Amino acid sequence: MAHPNRDEAETRAGEARGGRLSALIYDPFLWWGERAGMAERRRGLVSLARGSVLELGAGTGLNLEHYPDGLDRLVMAEPEPNMVKRLEQRRERLGRRAEIVRAAAEALPFADDSFDTVVSTMVLCTVPDPTRALDEVRRVLRPDGSLLFVEHVRSEDPGLARWQDRLHGAWHGFADGCNCNRQTADLLRGAGYVVSLTERADWLRMPPIVRPLIIGSATPAR
């Protein structure tokens, strides 16, 4: 019989190895997509950030260089420790002023009404409990605040949507819990947000099942 403590230790070790690998390959995996237009979309989105800003799931910090100067505060939340290390390295390399906090979107360690802007780029597809995360965003946003997002979503094309459903399990395992068929705009509206979509686009040079993008802002209905 396997020893419970040994099984638990082996599981933790496997998760740690997986986390290190994900952090290592994250930027190279996205490189072509960034070159093909995603970096420009990041720049356009985060240039709209104002006041005190919180970024969810900041990863390795691909948005960091695009934030405007003069923000009152910039906080980058990321739950995965290996991603945090790379995020810290990028912050030092760029010389940007930003607070880095190890925290998941579903449990934000901030007081109510702390931020004017929350940023989410390719995050809501992955969080295990997006409704809880959106409730947390609502809590930490100030009354006139907004959530800025770029997210890949379930396709409106029936054929591609069927493939997203078929490949969901395999992609979920390969891409660290990413859900290729999540209907994020509907989740936002269901969580009580008023959604303003500024663009629908393709995430070029990425697998077709994650190409449909929605870009825009959402404000909590008051």
C-alpha positions in Angstrom: 0.0 0.0 0.0 1.3 3.5 -0.9 2.2 5.7 2.1 -0.2 8.7 2.2 2.5 11.2 3.1 4.7 9.9 0.3 1.9 10.1 -2.2 1.2 13.7 -1.1 4.9 14.6 -1.3 5.2 13.1 -4.8 2.0 15.0 -5.9 3.5 18.3 -4.6 6.8 17.6 -6.3 5.0 16.8 -9.6 3.0 20.0 -9.4 6.2 22.0 -8.7 7.9 20.5 -11.7 4.8 21.3 -13.8 4.8 24.8 -12.6 8.5 25.3 -13.4 8.0 23.9 -16.9 4.9 26.1 -17.5 6.8 29.2 -16.4 9.7 28.3 -18.6 7.8 27.7 -21.8 5.1 30.4 -21.4 6.8 33.2 -23.2 8.2 31.0 -26.0 4.8 29.4 -26.6 3.2 32.8 -27.0 6.0 34.4 -29.0 4.5 34.1 -32.5 1.1 35.3 -31.3 2.7 38.3 -29.6 4.6 39.1 -32.8 1.4 38.7 -34.9 -0.5 41.4 -33.0 -1.2 40.3 -29.4 1.5 42.6 -28.0 -0.1 45.5 -29.8 -3.5 44.6 -28.4 -2.0 44.4 -24.9 -0.5 47.9 -25.4 -3.8 49.3 -26.6 -5.7 47.8 -23.7 -3.5 48.6 -20.7 -2.9 52.2 -22.0 -6.5 52.8 -20.9 -5.7 51.9 -17.3 -5.9 54.8 -14.8 -5.5 55.5 -11.1 -4.9 52.5 -8.9 -4.5 49.4 -11.1 -4.7 45.7 -10.4 -3.7 43.0 -12.9 -5.1 39.5 -12.4 -3.0 36.5 -13.3 0.0 38.6 -14.4 2.0 35.6 -15.4 5.5 36.4 -16.5 4.6 40.1 -17.0 3.9 40.4 -20.7 1.7 43.5 -20.0 4.2 45.2 -17.7 6.1 47.4 -20.3 2.8 48.6 -21.8 1.3 50.4 -18.7 1.3 54.2 -18.9 3.5 56.2 -16.6 1.9 58.2 -13.8 -0.4 55.5 -12.4 -1.2 56.0 -8.7 -0.5 52.3 -8.0 0.2 49.2 -10.1 -0.3 45.8 -8.4 0.3 42.5 -10.3 -1.4 39.5 -8.8 -0.1 36.0 -9.7 -0.7 32.7 -7.8 1.9 30.5 -9.3 5.4 30.9 -7.6 7.4 30.1 -10.6 5.5 32.7 -12.7 6.1 35.1 -9.8 9.9 34.6 -10.1 9.8 35.4 -13.8 7.5 38.4 -13.2 9.9 39.8 -10.6 12.8 39.3 -13.1 11.0 41.2 -15.8 10.1 44.0 -13.4 13.7 44.4 -12.5 14.9 44.3 -16.1 12.3 46.9 -17.2 12.9 49.1 -14.1 9.1 49.4 -13.6 7.5 50.3 -10.3 5.0 47.6 -9.5 3.9 45.7 -6.5 3.8 41.9 -7.0 1.4 39.9 -4.8 1.0 36.1 -4.9 -2.7 35.8 -5.0 -5.4 34.0 -7.0 -8.2 36.0 -8.7 -10.8 34.2 -6.5 -9.2 35.4 -3.3 -7.8 38.9 -3.6 -6.1 40.2 -0.5 -7.3 43.8 -0.9 -9.9 46.0 0.8 -13.2 46.8 -0.8 -13.1 49.7 -3.3 -9.3 49.6 -3.7 -8.8 50.0 -7.4 -9.9 52.1 -10.3 -8.9 49.6 -13.0 -8.6 45.8 -13.0 -6.9 44.2 -16.0 -7.4 40.6 -17.2 -5.6 39.3 -20.3 -6.0 35.6 -21.0 -6.9 34.9 -17.4 -10.6 34.3 -17.1 -10.3 31.3 -19.4 -8.1 29.6 -16.7 -9.4 30.5 -13.3 -11.2 27.5 -11.7 -14.1 29.5 -10.4 -14.6 32.5 -12.8 -17.9 33.6 -11.1 -16.1 33.9 -7.7 -13.2 35.8 -9.4 -15.7 38.3 -11.0 -17.3 38.8 -7.6 -13.9 39.6 -6.1 -13.2 42.0 -9.0 -16.5 43.7 -8.3 -15.6 44.0 -4.6 -12.2 45.6 -5.1 -13.3 48.0 -7.8 -14.3 51.5 -6.9 -17.8 52.6 -7.9 -16.7 54.2 -11.1 -14.0 51.5 -11.9 -13.8 49.2 -14.8 -12.4 45.8 -15.8 -10.3 45.8 -19.0 -10.0 42.5 -20.7 -8.7 40.5 -23.7 -9.9 36.9 -23.5 -10.2 34.0 -25.8 -13.7 32.5 -25.8 -16.0 29.9 -27.3 -16.4 30.5 -31.0 -19.6 31.8 -32.5 -18.9 29.5 -35.5 -20.8 26.2 -34.8 -18.2 24.0 -36.4 -15.3 25.5 -34.5 -17.3 25.5 -31.3 -17.9 21.7 -31.7 -14.1 21.2 -32.0 -13.5 23.3 -28.9 -15.9 21.1 -27.0 -14.3 17.9 -28.3 -10.7 19.1 -27.6 -11.5 20.8 -24.3 -10.2 18.0 -22.1 -7.0 17.5 -23.9 -6.3 21.3 -24.1 -7.2 21.8 -20.4 -4.5 19.3 -19.5 -1.9 20.6 -21.9 -2.5 24.3 -21.2 -2.5 24.3 -17.4 -6.2 24.4 -16.9 -7.2 26.7 -19.7 -10.8 26.3 -21.0 -10.9 26.8 -24.7 -14.7 26.9 -24.8 -15.5 29.2 -22.0 -18.2 31.8 -22.8 -16.6 34.6 -20.9 -18.8 37.5 -22.1 -21.9 35.6 -20.9 -20.1 35.0 -17.6 -19.5 38.7 -17.2 -23.1 39.6 -17.9 -24.3 36.8 -15.6 -22.1 38.2 -12.8 -23.8 41.6 -13.1 -21.4 43.5 -15.4 -22.3 45.8 -18.2 -20.0 44.7 -21.1 -18.7 46.9 -23.8 -17.0 44.9 -26.6 -14.6 47.0 -28.7 -13.3 44.2 -30.9 -13.7 40.6 -31.9 -10.6 39.2 -33.4 -8.4 36.2 -34.1 -5.4 35.4 -31.9 -3.2 34.9 -34.9 -0.6 32.1 -35.1 -2.2 30.4 -32.1 -4.1 27.1 -32.3 -7.6 27.6 -33.9 -9.5 26.5 -30.8 -8.2 29.5 -28.8 -8.2 32.1 -31.6 -11.6 33.8 -31.1 -10.8 36.9 -29.0 -13.0 39.4 -27.3 -11.6 42.8 -26.2 -13.3 45.5 -24.2 -14.3 46.7 -20.8 -16.9 45.8 -18.2 -18.4 47.8 -15.4 -20.3 46.4 -12.5 -24.0 47.3 -12.7 -24.8 49.4 -9.7 
